[in-house]
Amino acid sequence: MIDAIRRDYLIAKALAYCIAAMERLPFYQRELSDQKDMQTLFDTIIIPEADREQLRKEAREKFPPEG
């Protein structure tokens, strides 16, 4: 069984990857309400802020903005 800390970390990681992937889509293809809700969940999940920043960085490296 996964402990609560690991569970929250994995959920935050999945959210970070989803948000970064959505940001790559053209604006007209984005599901903005989903993206906003995912960002709110990500920002409020109980993990250290340093971990949250690291997840954002890793996600953006895996899904860099187009251009």
C-alpha positions as a printed Julia matrix, in Angstrom:
67×3 Matrix{Float64}:
   0.0    0.0     0.0
   1.22   3.51   -0.8
   1.55   5.86    2.16
  -0.16   9.26    2.14
   3.02  11.25    1.46
   3.95   9.13   -1.56
   0.35   9.22   -2.81
   0.23  13.02   -2.68
   3.61  13.28   -4.41
   2.47  10.99   -7.25
  -0.78  12.93   -7.68
   1.15  16.21   -7.79
   3.56  14.76  -10.35
   0.7   13.57  -12.57
  -0.97  16.97  -12.32
   2.28  18.79  -13.18
   2.74  16.63  -16.28
  -0.89  17.13  -17.36
  -0.7   20.89  -16.9
   2.56  21.11  -18.87
   1.13  18.97  -21.67
  -2.01  21.11  -21.84
   0.09  24.27  -22.04
   1.65  22.91  -25.25
  -1.71  22.73  -27.0
  -2.91  25.57  -29.17
  -5.15  27.85  -27.12
  -8.32  26.81  -28.96
  -7.72  23.13  -28.06
  -7.16  23.66  -24.35
  -9.8   22.65  -21.86
  -9.35  25.77  -19.78
 -11.66  24.84  -16.91
  -9.87  21.5   -16.51
  -6.48  23.18  -16.68
  -7.5   25.76  -14.08
  -8.92  23.09  -11.75
  -5.78  20.96  -12.14
  -3.62  23.98  -11.32
  -5.7   24.67   -8.2
  -5.36  21.04   -7.08
  -1.63  21.12   -7.76
  -1.19  24.34   -5.79
  -3.1   23.03   -2.77
  -1.82  19.46   -2.54
   0.1   18.83    0.66
   3.73  18.52   -0.44
   6.66  20.85    0.26
   6.81  23.93   -1.98
  10.34  22.95   -3.08
   9.0   19.61   -4.35
   6.18  21.4    -6.17
   8.66  23.72   -7.9
  10.87  20.77   -8.86
   7.88  18.94  -10.35
   6.94  22.03  -12.37
  10.49  22.25  -13.7
  10.67  18.54  -14.6
   7.28  18.65  -16.3
   8.23  21.68  -18.41
  11.47  19.96  -19.43
   9.53  16.9   -20.59
   6.87  19.03  -22.26
   8.67  22.23  -23.36
   6.59  25.04  -24.83
   6.41  25.03  -28.6
   8.34  27.67  -30.43
